[in-house]
């Protein structure tokens, strides 16, 4: 029964090494996954539609430069008694024009009225231009935010892929431990039956073997969970990552320079600069909003009434379109809200302070990112050296384990000594896997800082 269990676990581990994709002819690499993620992941569509919305908004702001044309038409039925006096044209009023003196006929009359007004703000001291510039900075900011999102998505894809490879490596590592412990278990069982070794050795070996079988289930679950997380981005769990798995434990080093710098056009920094420009533009808008605007005005109106020139009043609806008068008016005017001088000045200074704050934040981010990049470069270099050393240590302890196993078979050492050597081998292999994971995670972090994923995508 134990033998069947072991055989099944080994087969599972071997199958999951390359994942459940038997029909694929070419193993995947991290770089081969990205094109599909880029074309199908819904998060990128969110960013694209955001840019389109900002572009449309900029076009809408640009139309404020065009003449504003307004038209109305109405037909009413009511009294026409006029009155003397004055009023303020507040919202909700209606106008009655006429006089009942000298009229005859109905006490109510039908009326019609239609008009169109054109208003063109020809000079506003550059306020409309600044409004358009502010709208364009939002478009640039959205574009840089999309580039930043793509960087983070690449980094997230790399981290999930590395986690999958890490868990698969741990599963394969544990599978080797199961095989070693099964070999020891079979050896101790045979020696115990022959009376060469005590039965306690067999029980101790069986206990270690069963513990390793339990770990096997745990690592299989972690690997499957990592595959599901990767499938969220890639959209498919059928992956042959055998090539990447071999590269994971034996990375190819490349020359790194200690004087690497974060590009000033890095999407994170560029988005902050756009935000500062937006605040600066709004500060100018508020300044120029305090100044008067020069407008050309023009209007044309047609009015009809059921009251004819002789004072005869008709209540019929069709007569409301009779007795028409046509009027037009053209002119030029200036609009200046003097009260807002102080308010707009305060708003302008507030936006200017926001721009200064964002500029300081930009400098802070640039310094922090450069510091992180320098630290990551140093860590990667040291991490690669650790991988080289753990690789050598792993080979050395593996040879030692073979020697100690032969000595145990010959009865020269106790089982406890052999198990201790096996634990050293297990620890050396595990340290190598952990070092490889830290190395690739650091490379992913450095790639996001430099916006360069070529090494990661081509070598994993």
RAWO-V767527 format. One record per backbone hydrogen bond with DSSP energy under -0.5 kcal/mol. CO is the residue of the C=O (numbers start at 1). NH is the residue of the N-H. E is the energy in kcal/mol with one decimal. If there is no record, write none. Layout:
co=[CO/CO]
nh=[NH/NH]
e=[E/E]
This chain:
co=[1/2/3/4/5/6/7/8/9/10/11/12/13/14/15/19/28/29/30/30/31/33/33/34/35/36/37/41/41/42/43/44/45/46/47/48/49/50/51/52/53/54/55/56/57/58/59/61/62/63/67/68/68/70/72/74/76/78/80/88/90/100/104/109/110/111/112/113/114/115/116/117/118/119/119/120/120/123/124/126/127/128/129/130/131/132/133/134/135/136/137/138/139/140/141/142/143/144/145/146/147/148/149/150/151/152/153/154/155/156/157/158/159/160/161/162/163/164/165/166/167/168/169/170/171/172/173/174/175/176/177/178/179/180/181/182/183/184/185/186/187/188/189/190/191/191/192/198/198/199/200/201/202/203/204/205/206/207/208/209/210/211/212/213/214/215/216/217/218/219/220/221/222/223/224/225/226/227/228/229/230/230/231/237/239/240/241/242/243/244/245/246/251/257/263/266/266/267/268/269/270/271/272/273/274/275/276/277/278/279/280/281/282/283/284/285/286/287/288/293/294/294/295/295/296/297/298/299/300/301/302/303/304/306/306/308/311/312/313/314/316/317/318/319/322/325/327/329/331/333/335/336/337/338/339/339/340/341/342/343/344/345/346/347/348/349/350/351/352/353/354/355/356/357/358/359/360/361/362/363/364/365/366/367/368/369/370/371/372/373/374/375/376/377/378/379/380/381/382/383/384/385/386/387/388/389/390/391/392/393/394/395/396/397/398/399/400/401/402/403/404/405/406/407/407/408/414/415/416/417/418/419/420/421/422/423/424/425/426/427/428/429/430/431/432/433/434/435/436/437/438/439/440/441/442/443/444/445/446/447/447/451/453/454/455/456/457]
nh=[5/6/7/8/9/10/11/12/13/14/15/16/17/18/18/21/244/33/33/34/35/36/37/38/39/40/41/44/45/46/47/48/49/50/51/52/53/54/55/56/57/58/59/60/61/62/63/64/65/66/69/70/119/117/115/113/111/109/82/90/93/103/313/78/306/76/304/74/302/72/300/70/298/68/121/122/296/294/127/130/131/132/133/134/135/136/137/138/139/140/141/142/143/144/145/146/147/148/149/150/151/152/153/154/155/156/157/158/159/160/161/162/163/164/165/166/167/168/169/170/171/172/173/174/175/176/177/178/179/180/181/182/183/184/185/186/187/188/189/190/191/192/193/194/196/197/195/201/202/203/204/205/206/207/208/209/210/211/212/213/214/215/216/217/218/219/220/221/222/223/224/225/226/227/228/229/230/231/232/233/233/234/235/239/241/28/245/246/247/248/249/250/253/260/266/269/270/271/272/273/274/275/276/277/278/279/280/281/282/283/284/285/286/287/288/289/290/290/291/335/122/123/297/333/120/331/118/329/116/327/114/325/112/308/314/311/104/308/106/110/319/320/321/322/305/303/301/299/297/295/293/338/340/341/342/343/344/345/346/347/348/349/350/351/352/353/354/355/356/357/358/359/360/361/362/363/364/365/366/367/368/369/370/371/372/373/374/375/376/377/378/379/380/381/382/383/384/385/386/387/388/389/390/391/392/393/394/395/396/397/398/399/400/401/402/403/404/405/406/407/408/409/410/412/413/411/418/419/420/421/422/423/424/425/426/427/428/429/430/431/432/433/434/435/436/437/438/439/440/441/442/443/444/445/446/447/448/449/450/451/452/453/457/458/459/460/31]
e=[-2.2/-2.5/-2.5/-2.3/-2.1/-2.5/-2.1/-2.2/-2.6/-2.3/-2.4/-2.7/-0.9/-0.5/-0.7/-2.2/-0.6/-0.9/-0.8/-1.1/-0.7/-0.5/-1.7/-3.1/-1.6/-1.7/-2.3/-1.1/-0.8/-1.6/-1.4/-2.2/-2.4/-1.6/-1.8/-2.2/-2.3/-1.9/-2.4/-2.3/-2.1/-2.2/-2.0/-2.2/-2.4/-2.0/-1.3/-1.6/-1.7/-1.5/-0.7/-0.5/-2.3/-3.1/-2.3/-2.2/-2.7/-2.6/-0.5/-2.4/-1.4/-1.6/-3.2/-2.0/-1.8/-2.0/-2.7/-2.6/-3.2/-2.6/-2.2/-2.8/-2.0/-3.5/-0.5/-1.2/-2.6/-3.1/-1.2/-2.1/-2.0/-1.9/-2.2/-2.5/-1.9/-2.2/-1.9/-1.2/-1.4/-2.4/-2.5/-2.6/-2.2/-2.4/-2.6/-2.1/-2.0/-2.5/-2.5/-2.4/-2.1/-2.4/-2.5/-2.6/-2.5/-2.7/-2.7/-2.6/-2.7/-2.4/-2.2/-2.8/-2.3/-2.0/-2.5/-2.8/-2.5/-2.3/-2.6/-2.3/-2.0/-2.6/-2.6/-2.5/-1.9/-1.9/-1.7/-2.4/-2.1/-2.5/-2.8/-2.4/-2.1/-2.4/-2.8/-2.6/-2.2/-3.0/-2.2/-2.2/-2.4/-2.6/-2.2/-1.6/-2.3/-1.3/-1.0/-1.1/-0.7/-1.9/-2.7/-2.3/-2.2/-2.4/-2.0/-2.1/-2.4/-2.0/-1.9/-1.7/-1.9/-1.9/-1.6/-1.4/-1.6/-2.7/-2.1/-2.0/-2.0/-2.2/-2.2/-2.2/-2.2/-2.0/-1.9/-2.1/-2.0/-2.1/-1.0/-0.6/-1.0/-2.6/-2.5/-1.4/-0.8/-3.0/-2.1/-1.7/-1.9/-2.0/-1.1/-0.9/-0.6/-0.9/-2.0/-0.5/-3.1/-2.3/-1.5/-2.2/-2.3/-2.0/-2.3/-2.5/-2.2/-2.1/-2.3/-2.6/-2.2/-1.9/-1.9/-2.2/-2.2/-1.8/-2.5/-1.7/-0.7/-0.9/-0.9/-2.4/-1.2/-1.6/-0.5/-2.9/-2.4/-2.4/-3.2/-2.4/-2.3/-2.5/-2.5/-2.5/-2.1/-0.6/-2.0/-2.3/-2.5/-2.2/-1.6/-0.9/-0.5/-1.6/-1.3/-1.6/-2.4/-2.6/-3.0/-2.6/-3.0/-3.1/-2.2/-1.3/-0.7/-1.7/-0.6/-0.6/-3.1/-1.5/-2.2/-2.3/-2.5/-2.1/-2.1/-2.4/-2.1/-2.2/-2.0/-2.2/-2.2/-2.7/-2.3/-2.1/-2.3/-2.2/-2.2/-2.1/-2.4/-2.7/-2.3/-2.3/-2.4/-2.8/-2.1/-2.3/-2.5/-2.4/-2.4/-2.3/-2.7/-2.4/-1.9/-2.5/-2.7/-1.8/-2.1/-2.8/-2.4/-1.5/-2.0/-2.1/-2.0/-2.1/-3.1/-2.1/-1.7/-2.8/-2.3/-1.7/-2.2/-2.5/-1.6/-1.8/-2.1/-2.3/-1.8/-1.8/-2.6/-2.5/-1.8/-2.0/-2.3/-2.3/-1.5/-2.9/-0.6/-1.5/-1.5/-2.7/-1.7/-2.0/-2.3/-2.1/-1.8/-2.2/-2.7/-2.7/-2.3/-2.4/-2.3/-2.7/-1.8/-1.9/-2.6/-2.4/-2.1/-2.2/-2.4/-2.1/-2.3/-2.4/-2.1/-2.1/-2.2/-2.0/-2.7/-2.4/-1.7/-1.5/-2.2/-1.1/-1.2/-0.5/-2.9/-2.2/-1.5/-0.7/-1.6]
